Amino acid sequence: MWPDSIKRIEIVQRDIGPRLIHGDRPESARFAAIVAGHSFKLEELAVCHYIDASDFFEETQRLQALQPRPWNNLLSLALTFDRVSAHIRPPWIVGGNPQELAQLDRFLDSLFHKAGEAAKLMPVLRTMTLLNCNYIFNGDFKYEASNGNATVRWTCTWPIQLSDRVRQVWGEVAQQRNFQLQILSESIDELRLCDSVIYSLSNRD
């Protein structure tokens, strides 16, 4: 789909669209497979609302099982995870329903753990950002590394904490590079639009 000479890809769709949340998961998964396959050749990748991060990491996991290989050049990765919104109701409806919070927790735990396993194979990775920004849930998972230090920062509008296994896998990422790792979690109230966040990331230089 893209020539091998392209090292930076940015795809920003302003609307989430029903196909990501409710409808045509195969369509999203097929495009995620294309993006995942090409990602090994990239230095920077940012995709907002066009594929789901869960599909991307499921596909990279499948590719690694077939033929293990690193992302030798990938410096920056930014993706949105919109499908979580299909499994939860707005907080003013849920009212702290423990079952729905547990379902959300399981989804995020799986996503962030798969992301960490992938990051182990990204030796020059400087930033990874995983975002969800909508009226139901707002969350930002960010890994940043520079000058021998690494930070994992999780901010969200729901009372969800990073699990022990997520902390462990990202600790292993930092340990591989002999980085000092700091893990931070905080609650936020302000909702943001993912496309504006992705745009600011992709135009930071």
HULINPE-V920484 format. One record per backbone hydrogen bond with DSSP energy under -1.0 kcal/mol. NH is the residue of the N-H (numbers start at 0). CO is the residue of the C=O. If there is no record, write none. Layout:
nh=NH co=CO
nh=NH co=CO
//
This chain:
nh=5 co=2
nh=8 co=43
nh=10 co=45
nh=12 co=47
nh=20 co=16
nh=21 co=17
nh=22 co=17
nh=24 co=22
nh=27 co=23
nh=28 co=24
nh=29 co=25
nh=30 co=26
nh=31 co=27
nh=32 co=28
nh=33 co=29
nh=34 co=30
nh=35 co=31
nh=36 co=32
nh=37 co=33
nh=38 co=34
nh=40 co=37
nh=41 co=38
nh=42 co=6
nh=43 co=6
nh=44 co=75
nh=45 co=8
nh=46 co=77
nh=47 co=10
nh=52 co=79
nh=55 co=51
nh=56 co=52
nh=57 co=53
nh=58 co=54
nh=59 co=55
nh=60 co=56
nh=61 co=57
nh=62 co=58
nh=63 co=59
nh=64 co=60
nh=65 co=61
nh=66 co=62
nh=70 co=120
nh=71 co=69
nh=74 co=42
nh=75 co=42
nh=76 co=126
nh=77 co=44
nh=78 co=128
nh=80 co=130
nh=84 co=81
nh=85 co=82
nh=86 co=83
nh=92 co=89
nh=93 co=89
nh=94 co=90
nh=100 co=96
nh=101 co=97
nh=102 co=98
nh=103 co=99
nh=104 co=100
nh=105 co=101
nh=106 co=102
nh=107 co=103
nh=108 co=104
nh=109 co=105
nh=110 co=106
nh=111 co=107
nh=112 co=108
nh=113 co=109
nh=114 co=110
nh=115 co=111
nh=116 co=112
nh=117 co=113
nh=118 co=114
nh=119 co=115
nh=120 co=117
nh=121 co=118
nh=124 co=121
nh=125 co=74
nh=126 co=74
nh=127 co=142
nh=128 co=76
nh=129 co=140
nh=130 co=78
nh=131 co=138
nh=133 co=136
nh=138 co=131
nh=139 co=154
nh=140 co=129
nh=141 co=152
nh=142 co=127
nh=143 co=150
nh=144 co=125
nh=145 co=148
nh=148 co=145
nh=149 co=179
nh=150 co=143
nh=151 co=181
nh=152 co=141
nh=153 co=183
nh=154 co=139
nh=155 co=185
nh=156 co=137
nh=159 co=157
nh=166 co=162
nh=167 co=163
nh=168 co=164
nh=169 co=165
nh=170 co=166
nh=171 co=167
nh=172 co=168
nh=173 co=169
nh=174 co=170
nh=175 co=171
nh=177 co=174
nh=178 co=173
nh=179 co=147
nh=181 co=149
nh=183 co=151
nh=185 co=153
nh=187 co=155
nh=196 co=192
nh=197 co=193
nh=198 co=194
nh=199 co=195
nh=200 co=196
nh=201 co=197
nh=202 co=198
nh=203 co=200
//
